[in-house]
Amino acid sequence: MTHAPQIRIPATYMRGGTSKGIFFRLQDLPGRAQSPGPERDALLLRVIGSPDPYGKQIDGMGGATSSTSKTVVLAKSHRPDHDVDYLFGQVSIDKAFVDWSGNCGNLSAAVGPFAIANGLVDASRLPADGVATVRIWQANIGKSIVAHVPMAGGAVQETGDFELDGVTFPAAEVQLEFLDPAAEEEGAGGAMFPTGNLVDDLEVPGVGILKATMINAGIPTIFVNAEDIGYTGAELQDSINGDAKALAMFETIRAHGALRMGLIRSLDQAARRQHTPKVAYVARPADYVASSGKPIAAGGIDLLVRALSMGKLHHAMMGTAAVAIGTAAAIPGTLVNAAAGGGPRKAVRFGHPSGTLRVGAEATKVDGAWTVTKAIMSRSARVLMEGWVRVPADAF
């Protein structure tokens, strides 16, 4: 009996924000996986260790959570005024598919550092010391991101004193600008509010009619009020993720919101589009204790937000959802803005399960329609391991 050998693929395991993922240069992937399609998906599934009916991803690089079941493919960009093309794949844990429908805002923080370290940015544009500006084309959603990456001694500076709730150790700060972040989603016509309303009545079987703000900014997101679904907004992961009935309710809200937003044509399509849209709930500020044991005072935040990713309550906050939060908070009349106290604002600090996060957004109303020029937030990134990943040659 003959057995397939394992092949080696150059890769880097990186933390970006509160997520981790496997980063590849497009040119390093096997030839048949350099183009989108089933072979690339099969390769990435095997790298991560999916589908895994045990839900642990033991035989792969995944960490058995939505935050750690991620892949990134980068290439030098041929687009004007861009340095690197960034493609993100959210790998399902227990099912055999990779969702390419959205971006990962957290891993966006690692794109600039990886691109610099791997020769994807013109060396003439990089200062030996100071801050390098990396212009990123986010290929999943067709948007631009500008990363401001600290440099020291001609290399990316990774260590520092910037603290990010949800990340144990401090690191160097990477500031991200998400330019024109209103998502141009198929069926949504590129509108920030695809229904045309800041708040809609969303009918959800088994739940009733919910007030909902459905927005395309950063990532398509459905916001509802915590009290309308029986929560306070101060919940931690265990109180949601261990409740099968609650998770089913959130998935029903997500599916019906996706249909209303025009992201899917029928409810059964929601199961094949797990990464987007996100569903989140908001509440007025309140004291609570974060998952680390750190007390969060109501006076230090503008509102509470809890968001679900890939069917589970996120341990902190997805970066793209933070863009949606900041954008919605800047627009009077949305549920997010109301939870933050109402009125115009250019930045918001919200409480999430791991602590707090500040995000800014510049929103204006033009000819009766809201637009956002950019959203800004700070994250950090660090290389955890680099070398090769191995997969059986017959895995894709």
Buried (B, 14 or more C-beta within 10 A) or exposed (E): EEEEEEBEBBBBBBBBBBBBBBBBBBEBBBEEBBEBEEBBBBBBBBBBBBBBEEEBBEEBBBBBBBBBBBBBBBBBBEEEEBBBBBBBBBBBBBBEBBBBBBBBBBBBBBBBBBBBBBEBBEEEEBEEEEBBBBBBBBBBBEBBBBBBBBBBEEEBBBEBEBEBBBBEEEBBBBBBBBBBBBBEBEEBEEBBBBBEEBBBEBEBEEBEEBBBBBBBBBBBBBBBBBEBBEBBBBBBBEBBBEBEEBBEBBBBBBBBBBBBBBBBEEEEEBEEBBBBBBBBBBBBBBEBEBBEEEEBEBEEBBBBBBBBBBBBBBBBBBBBBBBBBBBBBBBBBBBBBBBBEEEEBEBBBBBBBBBBBBBBBBBEEEEEEBBBEBBBBBBBBBBEEBEEBBBEEEBB
